[in-house]
Amino acid sequence: MFLHSFFRVPAFLAALLVLVLPPAALRAEGDLVDGVAAIVNGDVITLSQVRELVAVRERALRGSLRGQELIDKVKEARLASLKDLIDRQLILQDFKKQGFNIPDRVIEQRINDLVKEEFGGDRKAFVNMLLAQSYTLQKFRDLEKDKVIVQAMRQKYASPNLVVSPQRVEAFYQANAAKYSTPEQVKMRMIVLGATPTEPGATAQSQRTIAEEIRTKLVGGADFARMAEMYSEDGTRETGGDWGWIEKGTLNEDLTKAAFKLKAGEISPLVELGGNFYIITVEARKNSTTRPLAELRPEIEKELLQEERIKQMDKWVDTLRAKAFIKMF
């Protein structure tokens, strides 16, 4: 019996999912050697399978964490991967138990599509890439088949007649209003003068005088970008003091207040902060906007339906777990 419904072939690298870490790096902690990770109704899940599935996540953790935090997070990631593999094995077993079958031509077509889309039809390049990742074509084919089975079985147990009420959509919209809103923004330039003078014999008071003179010239029509290139002492000097589009909270509170009070084309009063002097201009403004519910309703319905499908599929997998013999080592 052939079980219908499959997802589209993912990108090649996503299909592989893993770049296996060097065994020596894994053995360094002394807590991971090849062997049995779990038994699921008599089927063995090996530690090497866990390592393959967790490798990308583990590599990221090793690049950002150290010490006990790294050890704890790695163990957590490995346990999550082991549980994923257990669930997969339960689904594959149920597929087999129900007498379903995936024809070889379906898997071969997926591979042909992948070769065409990702490798321009060059099958040799595809096989070479597999070998570079320590995969044989048969292993990749088996993994693709398992993926098709798991996807199809999950779809099979998700009700096609799910409905999301308008009230639930509206409640979700209200609860996530910030997600669908764009805050008020200004496109600004800024000149910064340090309180400590760079010229010999100059004083803080002379810096204020210079800042006031610069502002007077700007109010009189001087080009702000040019003046910033000449006088500003911050990192945006080379771009004429250009800060681009900013939201409230990007700058210090005092600078934010000064910037967001301005209309397009206006020059701010001199702002003294932390001993430095700031002059701001706003070139354009964008008001805050919120996408309307009418526009978002189909998107929200789709998201909520997907949540319900996942709940149903998880409930089904829970029943498989409840009836299974599972031993984790």
C-alpha positions in Angstrom: 0.0 0.0 0.0 1.4 3.4 -1.0 1.0 6.3 1.4 0.4 9.6 -0.4 1.4 13.2 0.5 5.0 14.3 0.5 6.7 17.6 1.2 8.9 19.3 -1.5 12.6 18.3 -1.6 14.6 20.6 0.7 17.9 22.2 -0.3 20.8 19.8 -0.5 22.6 21.0 2.6 19.5 21.1 4.6 18.8 17.5 3.5 22.2 16.3 4.7 21.6 18.3 8.0 25.0 17.4 9.4 28.7 17.9 9.2 30.1 15.3 11.6 32.6 16.6 14.1 36.0 15.0 14.3 35.8 11.9 16.7 38.7 13.2 18.7 36.8 16.4 19.5 33.9 14.4 20.7 36.0 12.0 22.8 37.8 14.9 24.5 35.1 15.1 27.2 35.3 11.4 27.8 31.5 11.0 27.9 30.8 9.9 24.3 32.0 6.7 22.6 30.4 4.7 19.9 27.7 2.3 21.1 24.0 2.0 21.9 22.2 5.3 22.7 18.7 3.7 23.0 16.5 0.7 22.2 13.1 1.2 20.7 11.0 -1.9 20.5 14.1 -3.9 19.8 15.6 -1.4 17.2 18.9 0.1 18.2 19.7 3.8 18.0 23.5 4.3 18.1 25.5 7.1 19.6 26.9 7.8 16.1 23.4 8.6 14.9 22.9 11.0 17.7 26.3 12.7 16.9 25.3 13.1 13.3 22.0 14.7 14.1 23.4 17.0 16.8 26.6 17.9 15.0 25.6 21.3 13.5 24.1 22.5 16.8 27.0 21.2 18.8 29.5 22.9 16.6 27.7 26.2 17.1 27.7 25.7 20.9 31.4 25.0 20.9 32.0 28.2 19.0 30.1 30.4 21.5 30.3 28.7 25.0 33.0 27.4 27.3 33.3 25.4 30.5 30.4 23.9 32.4 27.8 25.9 30.4 29.1 24.3 27.2 29.0 20.8 28.7 25.4 21.3 30.0 24.2 22.7 26.6 25.9 19.9 24.6 24.3 17.3 26.8 20.9 19.0 26.5 21.3 19.1 22.7 22.3 15.5 22.5 19.3 14.4 24.6 16.9 16.4 22.4 18.4 14.8 19.3 18.1 11.3 20.9 14.4 11.9 21.6 13.9 13.1 18.0 15.5 9.9 16.8 13.3 7.8 19.1 10.2 9.5 17.7 11.4 8.9 14.2 12.0 5.2 14.9 8.5 4.9 16.4 6.9 6.4 13.3 9.0 4.2 10.9 7.9 1.2 12.9 4.2 2.2 12.8 4.5 2.7 9.0 5.9 -0.8 8.6 3.3 -2.3 11.0 0.5 -0.9 9.0 1.9 -2.4 5.8 2.5 0.9 4.0 5.1 1.2 1.3 7.0 3.9 -0.5 7.9 2.9 -4.1 11.6 3.3 -5.0 10.6 5.5 -7.9 9.3 8.1 -5.6 12.7 8.4 -3.8 14.6 8.3 -7.0 12.5 11.1 -8.4 13.2 13.2 -5.3 16.9 12.7 -5.8 16.6 13.5 -9.5 14.8 16.7 -8.7 17.5 17.6 -6.1 20.3 16.9 -8.6 18.5 19.1 -11.2 17.8 22.0 -8.8 21.0 22.0 -6.7 23.6 20.7 -9.1 22.3 21.7 -12.6 21.7 18.0 -13.4 25.3 17.0 -12.7 24.8 13.7 -10.9 28.6 13.2 -10.6 28.9 16.5 -8.7 26.1 15.4 -6.4 27.7 12.0 -5.6 31.1 13.7 -5.0 29.4 16.1 -2.6 27.9 13.1 -0.8 31.3 11.4 -0.5 32.9 14.6 0.8 30.3 14.5 3.6 31.0 10.8 4.2 27.7 9.7 2.7 27.2 7.0 0.2 24.4 7.3 -2.4 22.6 4.4 -0.8 22.8 6.0 2.7 21.4 9.2 1.4 18.6 7.4 -0.4 17.7 5.6 2.8 17.7 8.8 4.7 15.4 10.4 2.1 13.1 7.5 2.3 12.9 7.8 6.1 12.1 11.5 5.8 9.3 10.8 3.3 7.8 8.2 5.6 7.9 10.4 8.6 6.5 13.4 6.8 3.7 11.4 5.2 2.8 9.6 8.5 2.6 12.9 10.3 0.4 14.4 7.7 -1.8 11.2 7.8 -2.6 11.8 11.5 -3.3 15.5 11.1 -7.0 16.2 10.5 -7.7 17.8 7.2 -10.8 19.4 8.6 -9.3 21.7 11.2 -10.9 25.1 11.5 -9.7 28.2 13.4 -12.5 30.4 14.7 -12.5 34.2 13.8 -12.4 34.9 17.6 -9.2 33.0 18.0 -7.6 34.8 15.0 -8.6 38.2 16.5 -7.2 37.2 19.9 -3.9 36.1 18.4 -3.7 39.4 16.5 -4.3 41.5 19.6 -1.8 39.5 21.6 0.9 39.9 18.9 0.2 43.4 17.8 3.9 44.4 18.2 4.8 41.6 15.8 2.7 43.3 13.1 3.7 46.9 13.8 6.5 49.1 12.5 7.5 51.7 15.1 8.0 55.4 14.3 11.3 56.1 12.6 13.4 59.1 11.6 16.2 59.3 9.0 18.9 61.4 10.7 22.3 62.8 10.6 24.4 63.8 13.6 27.5 65.9 14.4 29.4 65.0 17.6 32.0 67.2 19.2 34.0 66.0 22.1 34.3 68.1 25.3 38.1 67.6 25.3 39.5 69.9 22.6 41.9 68.4 20.1 43.6 71.8 19.3 46.4 73.0 21.6 45.2 75.8 23.9 41.5 75.1 23.3 39.1 74.7 26.2 35.8 73.0 26.8 34.1 76.4 26.5 35.7 76.9 23.1 34.3 73.5 22.0 30.9 74.7 22.9 31.5 77.9 21.0 32.6 75.9 17.9 29.5 73.7 18.2 27.2 76.7 18.4 28.9 78.3 15.4 28.5 75.1 13.4 24.8 75.0 14.4 24.4 78.6 13.3 25.8 77.8 9.9 23.5 74.8 9.6 20.5 76.9 10.4 21.7 79.4 7.8 21.7 76.7 5.1 25.1 75.0 5.3 25.2 71.4 4.1 24.9 69.1 7.1 26.8 66.2 5.5 29.7 68.5 4.6 29.9 70.0 8.0 29.8 66.6 9.6 32.7 65.4 7.4 34.7 68.5 8.5 33.9 68.6 12.2 32.2 65.4 13.6 34.3 63.2 15.8 32.2 60.0 15.8 32.4 56.9 13.5 29.9 58.4 11.0 32.1 61.3 10.0 33.1 59.8 6.7 29.4 59.3 5.7 28.5 62.8 6.6 27.1 61.9 10.0 24.5 59.6 8.4 22.7 57.3 11.0 20.1 56.1 8.5 16.7 55.1 9.7 16.5 54.7 13.5 13.7 53.8 16.0 13.2 55.1 19.5 15.6 53.3 21.8 18.4 53.3 19.3 20.0 56.3 20.9 20.4 57.7 24.4 17.1 59.0 25.8 18.1 62.6 25.5 19.2 62.3 21.9 16.1 60.3 21.1 13.9 63.1 22.4 15.8 65.7 20.5 15.7 63.7 17.2 12.0 62.7 17.4 10.9 66.3 18.1 12.2 67.4 14.8 10.3 67.8 11.6 12.0 66.8 8.3 14.7 69.4 7.5 14.9 70.9 11.0 18.1 71.3 13.0 18.1 70.4 16.7 19.2 72.7 19.5 22.7 72.0 20.8 22.5 68.9 23.0 25.1 68.5 25.8 25.5 65.0 27.1 28.3 63.4 29.0 30.5 66.4 28.2 30.0 66.0 24.5 28.0 68.3 22.1 25.5 66.9 19.6 23.7 68.5 16.7 21.0 66.5 14.9 19.0 66.9 11.7 16.1 64.8 10.5 15.9 64.2 6.8 12.6 62.2 6.7 10.1 60.6 9.1 8.0 57.4 9.0 5.0 57.2 11.3 4.3 54.0 13.2 2.1 51.6 11.3 0.3 48.4 12.1 -0.8 45.9 9.4 -4.6 45.5 9.6 -6.3 42.3 10.7 -8.1 42.0 7.3 -4.7 41.8 5.6 -3.2 39.4 8.1 -6.1 37.0 8.7 -5.1 34.4 6.1 -1.5 34.4 7.4 -2.6 34.1 11.1 -5.1 31.3 10.2 -2.4 29.4 8.5 -0.1 29.8 11.5 -2.7 28.7 13.9 -3.7 25.7 11.8 -0.1 24.6 11.6 0.0 24.8 15.4 -3.1 22.6 15.7 -1.6 20.1 13.2 1.6 19.9 15.2 -0.4 19.3 18.4 -2.4 16.5 16.7 0.8 14.9 15.4 2.5 15.2 18.8 -0.6 13.6 20.4 -0.3 10.7 17.9 3.4 10.2 18.6 2.6 10.3 22.4 0.3 7.2 21.8 3.2 5.4 20.0 5.5 6.2 23.0 3.0 5.0 25.5 2.7 1.5 23.8 6.5 1.2 23.1 9.4 -0.4 24.9 12.0 2.4 25.1 15.3 2.2 27.0 17.8 5.0 26.9 21.4 4.5 27.9 
